Amino acid sequence: MNFLLGECFVGLSSLGILCFLGFINDKSLFITDFIIKLLFPILGLFFFMSLSFNNVSVELFNSTLLIDSLFLNIKIILILLLLGILSASLSYFFIDNLLVSEFGLLFLLSGLGTIFVIMCNDFFSLYLALELQNLGFYILAALKKYNSYSVEAGLKYYIMGSLSSGLLLFGFVLLYGLFGTLNFFELSILINNFLFMDSAFFVFWFSFIFIIVGIVFKLGAAPFHWWVPDVYSGAPQPVTLFFATIPKLGLIFIMVKLNLYFSFIFMSLFNIILLSFGVFSLILGFLFALYQWNIMRFIAYSSIFNVGFCLIILSNTTLWSIYSALFFFLPYVSIMLGSILILMVIKNTGYCKNLSIWHLAILGKSNIWLAFSLGILFFSFGGIPPLAGFFSKLFIFISLLYTESYLLLLFVFFLSAGASLYYLRFVRSILFTNTSEYLFIYNLNNLYLISSLIILNVSFFFFYDYFYSLLFNLITYAL
């Protein structure tokens, strides 16, 4: 139980915040701000508790949960992301006069659910962890209850999330009825022994298709992407920042686990399903992003486009593809975090409710450092060297070349090159469009965090071999 000490501490802290809110029954900005600031020492202690374990591999609760070095390092990254998102949320509620004292509690529970998602070693625990995560997301999406866009975003996310949870549960039930267990390791052994029985073979395929579709649904990949643009544009921006980074990292990690446990058994099925969803996501994300002028909807389709990269690379079912998928997603998270942080700075000035590409021109005149930072991040999104986004895509190209997927490599390369053009369109608007307007940016609380993310993106050029070798060693040790 020592390995779950940090998770128990966060769970008890959530219970304490819930009791506090029940007794206080006050929705003032002071209480909202107090609870958000209270989360910093809670997550800080959780972070230091997580650092105390290293080079371990432990199964808990009859192999329901698995703790290894890869999990511990991903957990540390998740906690740092939670702290970054939390710092970005500090001023948002005051500026928008949003009286939602429950935000801190829902934020903490959703973050804890995501940590349990990457810890699970069993389909039953995976379902419970996903529901703990989604319970907070359903409410967070509709946090602005007097805003019709936010309510619509929350309703769509609730309906789509419930549907994907139903698909997952149906797949889990079929698997349990067929094999009598939901443990990843036990299933991989049983499936390998009984796969050639006609009835077992058909039911297994059917159940696993439901499971993959349910996870892809939650990832927001095409053709199950309808909810993503509305949720990204309708939800409060700290919540959008949460949706765009935290759950996706957990779900990609689960896809990596499924790849490790089951891809060798039904490689052709796994390849076809993930490849189909990946190609759909790349095409639809690319085409719809071309016609987006609203920035948050553009970021939503860009997210769909980048999820397509991860699904295509995971469809290769090789260890190199697993390294490349995780290496691709970690820079993506930092780029997404920095981009939305800068957009939040603009939004907090009250300049415009719905930011479009034309509104970015004012940033170049008002604050050259923020304009330069946003330009760097969009360059990185487009895969322009020598930024982090270039190296993440480079390893995907190398992985496709390694598996001799030449046609797929050409397809991905040309779509990636085409996508760079619409990222350059935003950079041109930010840095090279003249405007007579001037925006007084008075809230620069997140400037240090934005600067750190810019330095991280640029430093990949000098330390990419260190980052990749570190990830390689972690995954190899976990295996």
VENSULTA-V220628 format. One record per residue. N is the residue number from 1. OMEGA is omega in radians with two decimals (none if undefined). NEAR is the number of other ideal C-beta (glycine too) atoms within 8 Angstrom. D_FIRST is the distance of its C-alpha to the first C-alpha in whole Angstrom. Layout:
n: (N N)
omega: (OMEGA OMEGA)
near: (NEAR NEAR)
d_first: (D_FIRST D_FIRST)
//
This chain:
n: (1 2 3 4 5 6 7 8 9 10 11 12 13 14 15 16 17 18 19 20 21 22 23 24 25 26 27 28 29 30 31 32 33 34 35 36 37 38 39 40 41 42 43 44 45 46 47 48 49 50 51 52 53 54 55 56 57 58 59 60 61 62 63 64 65 66 67 68 69 70 71 72 73 74 75 76 77 78 79 80 81 82 83 84 85 86 87 88 89 90 91 92 93 94 95 96 97 98 99 100 101 102 103 104 105 106 107 108 109 110 111 112 113 114 115 116 117 118 119 120 121 122 123 124 125 126 127 128 129 130 131 132 133 134 135 136 137 138 139 140 141 142 143 144 145 146 147 148 149 150 151 152 153 154 155 156 157 158 159 160 161 162 163 164 165 166 167 168 169 170 171 172 173 174 175 176 177 178 179 180 181 182 183 184 185 186 187 188 189 190 191 192 193 194 195 196 197 198 199 200 201 202 203 204 205 206 207 208 209 210 211 212 213 214 215 216 217 218 219 220 221 222 223 224 225 226 227 228 229 230 231 232 233 234 235 236 237 238 239 240 241 242 243 244 245 246 247 248 249 250 251 252 253 254 255 256 257 258 259 260 261 262 263 264 265 266 267 268 269 270 271 272 273 274 275 276 277 278 279 280 281 282 283 284 285 286 287 288 289 290 291 292 293 294 295 296 297 298 299 300 301 302 303 304 305 306 307 308 309 310 311 312 313 314 315 316 317 318 319 320 321 322 323 324 325 326 327 328 329 330 331 332 333 334 335 336 337 338 339 340 341 342 343 344 345 346 347 348 349 350 351 352 353 354 355 356 357 358 359 360 361 362 363 364 365 366 367 368 369 370 371 372 373 374 375 376 377 378 379 380 381 382 383 384 385 386 387 388 389 390 391 392 393 394 395 396 397 398 399 400 401 402 403 404 405 406 407 408 409 410 411 412 413 414 415 416 417 418 419 420 421 422 423 424 425 426 427 428 429 430 431 432 433 434 435 436 437 438 439 440 441 442 443 444 445 446 447 448 449 450 451 452 453 454 455 456 457 458 459 460 461 462 463 464 465 466 467 468 469 470 471 472 473 474 475 476 477 478 479)
omega: (3.12 -3.11 3.14 -3.10 3.13 3.14 3.10 3.11 3.13 3.11 3.10 3.09 3.10 3.11 3.10 3.10 3.12 3.11 3.12 3.13 3.12 -3.13 -3.08 -3.11 -3.11 -3.11 -3.12 3.10 3.13 -3.14 3.11 -3.13 -3.13 -3.11 3.11 3.12 3.10 -3.13 -3.13 3.08 3.12 3.14 3.09 3.08 3.09 3.12 -3.11 3.04 -3.13 -3.14 -3.06 3.13 -3.14 3.11 3.12 3.01 -3.01 3.03 -3.09 3.07 3.10 3.10 3.08 3.12 3.13 3.09 3.09 -3.06 3.13 3.10 -3.09 3.14 3.05 3.11 3.11 3.09 3.13 3.13 3.10 3.08 3.11 3.11 3.11 3.12 -3.14 3.11 3.10 -3.08 -2.98 -3.06 -3.02 -3.04 3.08 -3.08 3.13 -3.12 -3.06 -3.09 -3.11 -3.12 3.14 -3.07 -3.10 3.14 -3.13 3.10 -3.10 -3.13 3.13 3.08 3.10 3.09 3.12 3.10 3.07 3.09 -3.11 3.13 -2.95 3.13 -2.99 -3.10 3.14 3.11 3.09 -3.14 -3.14 3.14 3.11 3.13 3.05 3.11 -3.05 3.14 3.09 -3.10 -3.12 -3.11 -3.12 -3.13 -3.11 -3.04 3.09 -2.99 3.10 3.10 -3.06 3.13 3.14 3.11 3.10 3.12 3.13 -3.14 3.13 -3.14 3.13 -3.12 -3.12 3.12 3.11 3.12 3.14 3.08 3.08 3.11 3.11 -3.10 3.11 3.09 3.13 -3.13 3.11 3.12 -3.12 3.11 -3.09 -3.00 3.10 3.10 3.08 3.12 -3.07 -3.07 3.14 3.12 -3.11 3.11 -3.11 -3.12 3.13 -3.12 -3.02 -3.03 -3.05 2.97 -3.01 -3.09 3.14 -3.12 -3.10 -3.10 3.13 3.10 -3.10 -3.10 -3.08 3.04 3.10 -3.12 -3.14 3.13 3.12 3.13 3.12 3.07 -3.11 3.07 -3.11 3.11 3.09 0.10 -3.14 -3.00 -2.97 -3.04 -2.96 -3.11 -3.13 3.13 -3.13 -3.09 -3.07 -3.11 3.02 -3.01 3.03 3.11 3.06 3.09 3.09 -3.12 -3.02 -3.03 -2.93 -3.09 -3.14 3.11 3.11 -3.11 3.07 3.10 3.10 3.09 3.08 3.12 3.12 3.09 -3.11 -3.04 -2.90 -3.03 -3.12 -3.10 -3.08 -3.02 -3.09 3.12 -3.13 3.13 -3.04 -3.09 -3.09 3.13 3.12 3.13 3.13 3.13 3.08 -3.10 3.12 -3.09 -3.09 3.10 3.13 -3.05 -3.11 3.11 3.14 -3.03 -3.13 3.05 3.03 -2.97 -3.10 3.09 3.07 3.12 3.10 3.13 3.04 3.07 3.08 3.13 -3.10 3.03 3.08 3.08 -3.11 -3.12 3.12 -3.10 3.10 3.12 3.14 3.09 3.02 3.11 3.11 3.14 3.10 3.07 -3.07 -3.13 3.12 3.12 3.09 -2.97 -3.11 3.02 3.12 -3.13 -3.13 3.13 3.13 3.13 -3.13 -3.11 -3.11 3.07 3.14 3.09 3.08 3.10 3.12 -3.10 -3.10 3.08 -3.09 -3.08 -3.08 3.14 -3.13 -3.08 3.06 -3.08 -3.12 -3.13 -3.12 -3.11 -3.11 -3.11 -3.14 -3.14 -3.01 -3.11 -3.00 -3.13 3.10 3.10 3.12 -3.13 3.13 3.07 3.10 -3.10 3.09 3.02 3.14 3.04 -3.10 3.12 3.14 3.11 0.13 -3.04 -3.04 -3.13 3.11 -3.10 3.11 3.10 3.12 -3.14 3.03 3.10 3.13 3.12 3.10 3.09 3.14 3.14 3.10 3.07 -2.97 3.13 3.11 3.11 3.12 3.13 -3.13 -3.11 -3.10 3.07 3.12 3.10 3.10 3.13 3.12 -3.11 -3.13 2.95 3.10 3.09 3.11 3.12 3.11 3.13 -3.10 -2.93 -2.96 3.10 3.14 3.09 3.13 -3.11 3.09 -3.10 3.10 -3.13 -3.03 -3.09 -3.11 -3.12 -3.05 -3.07 -3.13 3.13 3.10 3.14 3.12 -3.14 3.08 3.12 3.11 3.14 -3.13 -3.07 3.10 3.14 -3.08 -3.01 -3.08 3.13 3.09 3.14 -3.08 3.12 3.08 3.12 3.12 -3.12 -3.14 -3.12 3.14 3.13 3.13 3.14 none)
near: (6 4 9 9 9 10 10 9 12 14 9 8 10 12 8 8 13 9 8 9 13 7 6 8 5 6 7 8 9 6 12 16 11 8 15 13 8 10 12 9 7 12 14 9 10 12 12 8 10 12 8 6 8 7 4 10 7 8 8 11 6 4 12 11 14 12 13 11 12 10 12 13 9 11 12 11 11 15 13 9 13 12 12 10 15 13 10 14 12 11 9 14 16 8 9 8 7 10 9 9 13 8 14 13 12 11 16 14 12 18 14 13 16 15 12 15 15 14 12 13 13 12 12 9 13 11 12 9 14 13 10 13 15 13 11 13 14 12 11 15 16 13 14 11 7 3 8 5 10 15 12 10 15 15 9 12 14 10 9 12 12 8 9 14 13 9 13 14 9 10 14 14 8 12 15 11 6 10 10 4 8 9 10 12 9 10 15 11 8 10 13 8 6 9 11 4 7 5 6 10 10 8 11 13 10 9 14 13 11 13 15 12 11 14 13 11 13 12 11 12 15 12 6 11 13 8 11 12 12 12 15 15 14 13 17 12 12 11 11 14 15 14 13 12 13 14 13 14 16 14 12 13 12 13 14 12 10 12 13 9 10 14 11 5 9 12 9 6 10 14 11 9 11 14 12 8 14 17 11 12 16 15 10 13 18 12 8 11 13 7 6 9 7 10 12 13 11 13 13 13 15 11 15 17 14 11 14 17 14 14 17 17 15 15 14 13 11 9 7 11 15 13 14 13 14 13 14 16 13 12 15 11 13 12 15 13 15 14 13 14 14 14 12 14 14 14 12 10 11 5 8 8 3 7 11 9 10 8 11 14 12 12 14 12 9 11 8 6 7 13 13 9 13 13 11 12 15 14 12 15 11 11 12 9 6 6 14 13 16 12 13 15 12 8 13 14 11 10 15 15 10 8 10 5 9 8 6 10 11 8 10 14 9 8 11 10 8 9 13 11 8 10 12 10 9 13 11 9 12 15 10 6 11 4 7 3 6 6 12 6 11 5 9 7 7 11 8 6 11 14 9 8 14 12 8 10 17 11 8 14 10 5 8 9 6 7 11 11 8 8 12 9 8 11 13 7 10 10 6)
d_first: (0 4 5 5 7 10 10 9 12 14 14 15 17 19 19 21 23 24 25 27 29 30 31 33 34 36 36 38 38 36 33 33 33 31 28 28 28 25 23 24 22 19 19 20 17 15 17 17 13 13 16 14 13 15 17 14 14 10 11 8 10 13 13 13 11 12 11 14 17 19 16 15 19 20 17 19 22 21 20 23 25 24 25 28 29 28 31 33 33 34 37 38 37 40 42 42 42 39 38 34 32 29 29 26 24 25 24 21 20 22 20 16 18 19 16 14 18 17 14 15 16 18 21 20 17 19 22 19 18 22 23 20 22 25 25 26 28 31 31 31 34 36 35 39 40 44 44 45 44 40 40 42 39 36 38 38 35 34 36 35 32 32 34 32 29 32 32 29 28 31 31 27 29 32 29 27 31 32 29 27 24 22 20 21 22 23 25 27 28 29 31 33 34 35 36 40 40 42 41 37 38 40 37 34 36 37 33 32 35 33 30 31 34 31 29 32 33 30 31 35 36 40 41 39 39 41 39 38 41 41 38 38 41 41 37 37 37 33 32 34 32 29 30 32 29 25 25 28 25 22 25 27 23 23 27 26 23 26 28 26 26 29 32 33 33 36 36 40 38 35 38 40 38 36 40 41 39 39 43 43 41 43 46 46 44 46 49 48 47 51 52 49 51 48 45 42 43 44 41 39 42 41 37 38 40 37 35 38 38 34 35 38 36 33 36 37 34 34 31 34 34 30 30 33 31 28 31 33 31 29 33 34 31 32 36 35 33 36 39 38 37 41 42 40 42 45 44 43 47 48 51 50 48 48 48 50 51 54 52 50 54 54 51 53 55 53 50 51 47 45 48 47 44 44 46 44 41 44 45 42 41 44 43 46 46 44 42 38 39 42 39 37 40 41 38 39 42 42 39 42 44 42 42 46 45 48 49 46 46 49 48 45 47 50 48 46 49 51 47 48 51 50 48 51 52 50 50 54 54 51 53 57 58 60 60 62 59 56 53 52 48 47 43 42 38 37 39 37 34 37 39 35 35 39 38 35 37 40 38 37 41 40 37 36 36 33 31 32 31 28 27 28 26 23 24 25 22 20 23)
//
